Amino acid sequence: MVECRSFIKNREHPQKRPEMIDMEIAAKLKKTVQRPATYLFVTALVFLVYQVYLMQNSFSALYNIALIAMSRWQTTGSIWSLVWLTSESSGEVGLLLRFIGACLFLTAAWVLLRRRNVSVPVLRKAFFLEATYFLLYIPFVVYLLMRPSGSATGFEAGISYALQILLVSPSLFMLYRKLKGLDQGNDKAQVVRWFTIAFCAYFFALWVKGFLFALYAVRFDFSHPVLIAGSVNSVATLLFAAVGAVMVFLPFFRGRRVDFSRRALGGVLVCAGVYFIIFDLLSLVNANYANWVSLTEWWAAVLLVPGLFLVMRGKSLKKPSG
């Protein structure tokens, strides 16, 4: 009688076979990766659209600059006209390299979305090209800081470019080196460390660009509520994002294997996205902001989307009290 009851119980509540458990784990893993990968793909797609937007008139603009620079050189004999042309040509090369890097970034995001796999070789090349893009700012820095009778605006722009180079290129090149060494058995903790360093440095570079951009282009203005919002946004929003990134990833800087707050990281991304959204909205109601909005990294407004996802995901993962 006991054996009969045991048989009936097992028939009603059969134990899960190992292959069924593996299938459930795989399904949960797929669900865990799917949504972040989707948002990463959307971010990569917007970044590529931004590069296409920049490139659509870049060749014709460079041609016109070449005509003006050569005319000035022939008229005045000043070598600085050729330096200007060299810097613009260097920027054009950088733009092409960044476009290729954006294509690689989108490819890596697609591989992660469809195959649940991180394509390290593709991602490594994308980081290398982004670092090289910033490095090609150097001719601009030379031209803006060293040309005779340079304006204060040009000097401030040169400082902005120089700081962006120092913040972004070394950290991304080091990340590229660490990723390249993975095939040779390098410690993955070093890859994570340099990824977090490069992440924070990139956000500080965005703040430098936005803050100094407000100094020499948009200008700070506290005479109207709209302009006050823009000025405060230029000072604080990206700075909060950069400092927040450091606070989130600080334990990783020493190579420690620790966890981090995904909700805090989401807050960092939200702050970054909010800066560009505010700038874009102000450009709809203020002519001065409208004149300069095309020169901002407006693609980064999409960071609000993965940021909100991480914030909400952090809340959903919170353990219930009691």
One Martini backbone bead per residue (centre of mass of N, CA, C, O) as a GRO file, in nm:
protein
  322
    1MET     BB    1   0.058   0.062  -0.021
    2VAL     BB    2   0.302   0.251   0.001
    3GLU     BB    3   0.407   0.206  -0.290
    4CYS     BB    4   0.155   0.312  -0.429
    5ARG     BB    5   0.162   0.601  -0.317
    6SER     BB    6   0.447   0.668  -0.422
    7PHE     BB    7   0.379   0.634  -0.720
    8ILE     BB    8   0.153   0.847  -0.735
    9LYS     BB    9   0.327   1.091  -0.638
   10ASN     BB   10   0.537   1.076  -0.870
   11ARG     BB   11   0.329   1.117  -1.097
   12GLU     BB   12   0.222   1.401  -0.991
   13HIS     BB   13   0.548   1.476  -0.885
   14PRO     BB   14   0.784   1.495  -1.075
   15GLN     BB   15   1.105   1.490  -1.125
   16LYS     BB   16   1.353   1.670  -1.246
   17ARG     BB   17   1.548   1.662  -1.499
   18PRO     BB   18   1.854   1.769  -1.587
   19GLU     BB   19   1.769   1.880  -1.871
   20MET     BB   20   1.544   2.063  -1.758
   21ILE     BB   21   1.722   2.240  -1.581
   22ASP     BB   22   1.907   2.343  -1.809
   23MET     BB   23   1.678   2.478  -1.967
   24GLU     BB   24   1.596   2.681  -1.744
   25ILE     BB   25   1.869   2.820  -1.715
   26ALA     BB   26   1.888   2.910  -2.011
   27ALA     BB   27   1.629   3.081  -2.007
   28LYS     BB   28   1.717   3.277  -1.783
   29LEU     BB   29   1.975   3.374  -1.923
   30LYS     BB   30   1.840   3.483  -2.174
   31LYS     BB   31   1.663   3.691  -2.022
   32THR     BB   32   1.899   3.845  -1.884
   33VAL     BB   33   2.042   3.930  -2.165
   34GLN     BB   34   1.833   4.043  -2.365
   35ARG     BB   35   1.766   4.335  -2.267
   36PRO     BB   36   2.048   4.460  -2.245
   37ALA     BB   37   2.122   4.391  -2.542
   38THR     BB   38   1.904   4.565  -2.669
   39TYR     BB   39   2.000   4.840  -2.553
   40LEU     BB   40   2.285   4.822  -2.670
   41PHE     BB   41   2.195   4.814  -2.965
   42VAL     BB   42   2.049   5.085  -2.969
   43THR     BB   43   2.296   5.253  -2.892
   44ALA     BB   44   2.472   5.167  -3.135
   45LEU     BB   45   2.277   5.270  -3.352
   46VAL     BB   46   2.276   5.570  -3.273
   47PHE     BB   47   2.580   5.609  -3.302
   48LEU     BB   48   2.582   5.550  -3.608
   49VAL     BB   49   2.386   5.771  -3.694
   50TYR     BB   50   2.568   6.001  -3.596
   51GLN     BB   51   2.802   5.941  -3.795
   52VAL     BB   52   2.639   5.980  -4.052
   53TYR     BB   53   2.562   6.272  -3.996
   54LEU     BB   54   2.859   6.381  -3.997
   55MET     BB   55   2.940   6.265  -4.296
   56GLN     BB   56   2.745   6.396  -4.514
   57ASN     BB   57   2.933   6.692  -4.512
   58SER     BB   58   3.247   6.652  -4.473
   59PHE     BB   59   3.377   6.650  -4.759
   60SER     BB   60   3.276   6.926  -4.856
   61ALA     BB   61   3.396   7.087  -4.620
   62LEU     BB   62   3.694   7.011  -4.673
   63TYR     BB   63   3.709   7.131  -4.957
   64ASN     BB   64   3.652   7.425  -4.872
   65ILE     BB   65   3.888   7.448  -4.676
   66ALA     BB   66   4.110   7.396  -4.884
   67LEU     BB   67   4.054   7.646  -5.056
   68ILE     BB   68   4.097   7.858  -4.834
   69ALA     BB   69   4.381   7.774  -4.735
   70MET     BB   70   4.529   7.804  -5.010
   71SER     BB   71   4.458   8.099  -5.054
   72ARG     BB   72   4.595   8.210  -4.798
   73TRP     BB   73   4.880   8.102  -4.857
   74GLN     BB   74   4.916   8.252  -5.131
   75THR     BB   75   4.869   8.540  -5.006
   76THR     BB   76   5.048   8.525  -4.718
   77GLY     BB   77   5.238   8.262  -4.644
   78SER     BB   78   5.105   8.112  -4.417
   79ILE     BB   79   5.138   7.812  -4.239
   80TRP     BB   80   4.861   7.808  -4.076
   81SER     BB   81   4.683   7.719  -4.311
   82LEU     BB   82   4.809   7.431  -4.326
   83VAL     BB   83   4.750   7.351  -4.036
   84TRP     BB   84   4.448   7.369  -4.061
   85LEU     BB   85   4.422   7.157  -4.286
   86THR     BB   86   4.553   6.926  -4.128
   87SER     BB   87   4.346   6.917  -3.896
   88GLU     BB   88   4.098   6.861  -4.074
   89SER     BB   89   4.208   6.601  -4.202
   90SER     BB   90   4.244   6.449  -3.937
   91GLY     BB   91   3.944   6.463  -3.860
   92GLU     BB   92   3.845   6.298  -4.104
   93VAL     BB   93   3.990   6.039  -4.035
   94GLY     BB   94   3.861   6.007  -3.755
   95LEU     BB   95   3.570   5.985  -3.860
   96LEU     BB   96   3.612   5.723  -4.019
   97LEU     BB   97   3.711   5.550  -3.782
   98ARG     BB   98   3.454   5.590  -3.608
   99PHE     BB   99   3.261   5.460  -3.805
  100ILE     BB  100   3.389   5.183  -3.797
  101GLY     BB  101   3.360   5.150  -3.491
  102ALA     BB  102   3.049   5.164  -3.492
  103CYS     BB  103   3.011   4.909  -3.662
  104LEU     BB  104   3.152   4.720  -3.457
  105PHE     BB  105   2.970   4.780  -3.217
  106LEU     BB  106   2.712   4.677  -3.354
  107THR     BB  107   2.814   4.391  -3.403
  108ALA     BB  108   2.863   4.316  -3.105
  109ALA     BB  109   2.568   4.366  -3.018
  110TRP     BB  110   2.444   4.153  -3.209
  111VAL     BB  111   2.590   3.906  -3.100
  112LEU     BB  112   2.478   3.934  -2.812
  113LEU     BB  113   2.175   3.920  -2.893
  114ARG     BB  114   2.183   3.640  -3.067
  115ARG     BB  115   2.436   3.460  -2.908
  116ARG     BB  116   2.536   3.534  -2.617
  117ASN     BB  117   2.813   3.687  -2.718
  118VAL     BB  118   3.137   3.808  -2.676
  119SER     BB  119   3.316   4.002  -2.913
  120VAL     BB  120   3.631   4.074  -2.858
  121PRO     BB  121   3.771   4.148  -3.130
  122VAL     BB  122   3.562   4.363  -3.214
  123LEU     BB  123   3.568   4.539  -2.956
  124ARG     BB  124   3.869   4.602  -2.961
  125LYS     BB  125   3.868   4.763  -3.229
  126ALA     BB  126   3.669   4.981  -3.138
  127PHE     BB  127   3.848   5.098  -2.913
  128PHE     BB  128   4.090   5.171  -3.090
  129LEU     BB  129   3.940   5.373  -3.280
  130GLU     BB  130   3.845   5.566  -3.058
  131ALA     BB  131   4.128   5.640  -2.957
  132THR     BB  132   4.230   5.748  -3.234
  133TYR     BB  133   4.028   5.972  -3.274
  134PHE     BB  134   4.132   6.145  -3.034
  135LEU     BB  135   4.432   6.160  -3.125
  136LEU     BB  136   4.349   6.336  -3.390
  137TYR     BB  137   4.334   6.615  -3.224
  138ILE     BB  138   4.624   6.729  -3.211
  139PRO     BB  139   4.627   6.935  -3.450
  140PHE     BB  140   4.415   7.117  -3.315
  141VAL     BB  141   4.577   7.190  -3.067
  142VAL     BB  142   4.811   7.323  -3.212
  143TYR     BB  143   4.646   7.537  -3.363
  144LEU     BB  144   4.486   7.670  -3.118
  145LEU     BB  145   4.749   7.724  -2.919
  146MET     BB  146   4.987   7.839  -3.147
  147ARG     BB  147   4.861   8.050  -3.293
  148PRO     BB  148   4.859   8.351  -3.395
  149SER     BB  149   4.624   8.549  -3.268
  150GLY     BB  150   4.460   8.394  -3.077
  151SER     BB  151   4.176   8.324  -2.936
  152ALA     BB  152   4.007   8.248  -2.653
  153THR     BB  153   3.825   8.041  -2.784
  154GLY     BB  154   4.050   7.866  -2.911
  155PHE     BB  155   4.193   7.799  -2.646
  156GLU     BB  156   3.954   7.651  -2.507
  157ALA     BB  157   3.924   7.438  -2.728
  158GLY     BB  158   4.210   7.321  -2.700
  159ILE     BB  159   4.179   7.228  -2.406
  160SER     BB  160   3.948   7.036  -2.456
  161TYR     BB  161   4.093   6.843  -2.650
  162ALA     BB  162   4.332   6.771  -2.466
  163LEU     BB  163   4.167   6.643  -2.233
  164GLN     BB  164   4.029   6.425  -2.401
  165ILE     BB  165   4.282   6.276  -2.478
  166LEU     BB  166   4.391   6.214  -2.187
  167LEU     BB  167   4.132   6.051  -2.098
  168VAL     BB  168   4.084   5.839  -2.340
  169SER     BB  169   4.324   5.709  -2.498
  170PRO     BB  170   4.494   5.559  -2.277
  171SER     BB  171   4.261   5.379  -2.163
  172LEU     BB  172   4.179   5.242  -2.434
  173PHE     BB  173   4.455   5.125  -2.506
  174MET     BB  174   4.477   4.951  -2.252
  175LEU     BB  175   4.221   4.788  -2.302
  176TYR     BB  176   4.316   4.671  -2.569
  177ARG     BB  177   4.561   4.524  -2.450
  178LYS     BB  178   4.405   4.342  -2.248
  179LEU     BB  179   4.223   4.205  -2.461
  180LYS     BB  180   4.457   4.088  -2.628
  181GLY     BB  181   4.567   3.915  -2.370
  182LEU     BB  182   4.347   3.692  -2.337
  183ASP     BB  183   4.478   3.480  -2.536
  184GLN     BB  184   4.736   3.468  -2.312
  185GLY     BB  185   4.600   3.460  -2.011
  186ASN     BB  186   4.491   3.699  -1.889
  187ASP     BB  187   4.355   3.873  -1.650
  188LYS     BB  188   4.025   3.965  -1.618
  189ALA     BB  189   4.050   4.183  -1.397
  190GLN     BB  190   4.210   4.384  -1.581
  191VAL     BB  191   3.985   4.432  -1.781
  192VAL     BB  192   3.780   4.543  -1.582
  193ARG     BB  193   3.949   4.772  -1.475
  194TRP     BB  194   3.994   4.922  -1.756
  195PHE     BB  195   3.700   4.958  -1.819
  196THR     BB  196   3.626   5.141  -1.578
  197ILE     BB  197   3.834   5.360  -1.636
  198ALA     BB  198   3.735   5.428  -1.924
  199PHE     BB  199   3.449   5.500  -1.846
  200CYS     BB  200   3.515   5.739  -1.658
  201ALA     BB  201   3.691   5.901  -1.856
  202TYR     BB  202   3.467   5.943  -2.068
  203PHE     BB  203   3.277   6.108  -1.882
  204PHE     BB  204   3.479   6.335  -1.827
  205ALA     BB  205   3.504   6.415  -2.126
  206LEU     BB  206   3.211   6.500  -2.159
  207TRP     BB  207   3.223   6.723  -1.947
  208VAL     BB  208   3.447   6.893  -2.067
  209LYS     BB  209   3.302   6.951  -2.330
  210GLY     BB  210   3.042   7.079  -2.208
  211PHE     BB  211   3.169   7.300  -2.028
  212LEU     BB  212   3.358   7.442  -2.243
  213PHE     BB  213   3.132   7.489  -2.445
  214ALA     BB  214   2.993   7.701  -2.257
  215LEU     BB  215   3.232   7.904  -2.269
  216TYR     BB  216   3.298   7.926  -2.608
  217ALA     BB  217   2.983   7.910  -2.715
  218VAL     BB  218   2.708   7.922  -2.553
  219ARG     BB  219   2.723   8.020  -2.274
  220PHE     BB  220   2.674   8.172  -1.984
  221ASP     BB  221   2.331   8.219  -1.845
  222PHE     BB  222   2.120   8.407  -1.581
  223SER     BB  223   1.860   8.580  -1.722
  224HIS     BB  224   1.701   8.299  -1.764
  225PRO     BB  225   1.548   8.009  -1.699
  226VAL     BB  226   1.650   7.858  -1.950
  227LEU     BB  227   1.954   7.944  -1.916
  228ILE     BB  228   1.989   7.832  -1.634
  229ALA     BB  229   1.940   7.537  -1.707
  230GLY     BB  230   2.177   7.520  -1.908
  231SER     BB  231   2.407   7.599  -1.713
  232VAL     BB  232   2.364   7.381  -1.498
  233ASN     BB  233   2.388   7.146  -1.692
  234SER     BB  234   2.689   7.204  -1.778
  235VAL     BB  235   2.805   7.166  -1.488
  236ALA     BB  236   2.646   6.902  -1.339
  237THR     BB  237   2.538   6.645  -1.486
  238LEU     BB  238   2.806   6.512  -1.595
  239LEU     BB  239   2.952   6.527  -1.325
  240PHE     BB  240   2.770   6.332  -1.174
  241ALA     BB  241   2.824   6.095  -1.363
  242ALA     BB  242   3.132   6.074  -1.324
  243VAL     BB  243   3.139   6.051  -1.014
  244GLY     BB  244   2.946   5.810  -1.001
  245ALA     BB  245   3.129   5.614  -1.156
  246VAL     BB  246   3.355   5.613  -0.949
  247MET     BB  247   3.184   5.507  -0.710
  248VAL     BB  248   3.101   5.238  -0.845
  249PHE     BB  249   3.420   5.150  -0.951
  250LEU     BB  250   3.642   5.181  -0.731
  251PRO     BB  251   3.708   4.877  -0.652
  252PHE     BB  252   3.826   4.806  -0.949
  253PHE     BB  253   4.093   4.975  -0.968
  254ARG     BB  254   4.246   4.733  -0.785
  255GLY     BB  255   4.132   4.446  -0.896
  256ARG     BB  256   3.873   4.367  -0.772
  257ARG     BB  257   3.630   4.108  -0.693
  258VAL     BB  258   3.334   4.277  -0.736
  259ASP     BB  259   3.047   4.418  -0.684
  260PHE     BB  260   2.766   4.618  -0.809
  261SER     BB  261   2.548   4.880  -0.866
  262ARG     BB  262   2.309   4.886  -1.105
  263ARG     BB  263   2.143   5.129  -1.017
  264ALA     BB  264   2.379   5.331  -1.009
  265LEU     BB  265   2.457   5.297  -1.304
  266GLY     BB  266   2.186   5.394  -1.410
  267GLY     BB  267   2.211   5.680  -1.293
  268VAL     BB  268   2.452   5.761  -1.467
  269LEU     BB  269   2.310   5.727  -1.744
  270VAL     BB  270   2.081   5.921  -1.690
  271CYS     BB  271   2.249   6.177  -1.653
  272ALA     BB  272   2.374   6.174  -1.934
  273GLY     BB  273   2.108   6.180  -2.095
  274VAL     BB  274   1.987   6.443  -1.972
  275TYR     BB  275   2.182   6.649  -2.083
  276PHE     BB  276   2.103   6.607  -2.390
  277ILE     BB  277   1.802   6.653  -2.360
  278ILE     BB  278   1.815   6.941  -2.257
  279PHE     BB  279   1.973   7.058  -2.493
  280ASP     BB  280   1.763   6.980  -2.711
  281LEU     BB  281   1.524   7.136  -2.590
  282LEU     BB  282   1.660   7.418  -2.594
  283SER     BB  283   1.695   7.423  -2.910
  284LEU     BB  284   1.374   7.472  -2.954
  285VAL     BB  285   1.381   7.776  -2.781
  286ASN     BB  286   1.691   7.840  -2.865
  287ALA     BB  287   1.911   7.968  -3.092
  288ASN     BB  288   2.187   7.914  -2.965
  289TYR     BB  289   2.148   7.609  -2.920
  290ALA     BB  290   2.076   7.544  -3.218
  291ASN     BB  291   2.364   7.619  -3.335
  292TRP     BB  292   2.519   7.378  -3.138
  293VAL     BB  293   2.386   7.087  -3.133
  294SER     BB  294   2.553   6.942  -3.368
  295LEU     BB  295   2.831   6.943  -3.172
  296THR     BB  296   2.714   6.732  -3.008
  297GLU     BB  297   2.666   6.418  -2.832
  298TRP     BB  298   2.348   6.330  -2.895
  299TRP     BB  299   2.348   6.017  -2.876
  300ALA     BB  300   2.365   6.003  -2.550
  301ALA     BB  301   2.056   6.018  -2.486
  302VAL     BB  302   2.013   5.697  -2.498
  303LEU     BB  303   2.123   5.631  -2.204
  304LEU     BB  304   1.848   5.647  -2.061
  305VAL     BB  305   1.742   5.363  -2.126
  306PRO     BB  306   1.946   5.173  -1.979
  307GLY     BB  307   1.928   5.328  -1.714
  308LEU     BB  308   1.630   5.268  -1.644
  309PHE     BB  309   1.658   4.965  -1.648
  310LEU     BB  310   1.864   4.943  -1.413
  311VAL     BB  311   1.692   5.079  -1.202
  312MET     BB  312   1.446   4.883  -1.217
  313ARG     BB  313   1.608   4.621  -1.177
  314GLY     BB  314   1.710   4.690  -0.898
  315LYS     BB  315   1.430   4.694  -0.763
  316SER     BB  316   1.338   4.401  -0.847
  317LEU     BB  317   1.599   4.269  -0.678
  318LYS     BB  318   1.491   4.336  -0.418
  319LYS     BB  319   1.468   4.233  -0.112
  320PRO     BB  320   1.247   4.132   0.095
  321SER     BB  321   1.115   4.197   0.381
  322GLY     BB  322   1.144   3.932   0.612
   0.00000   0.00000   0.00000
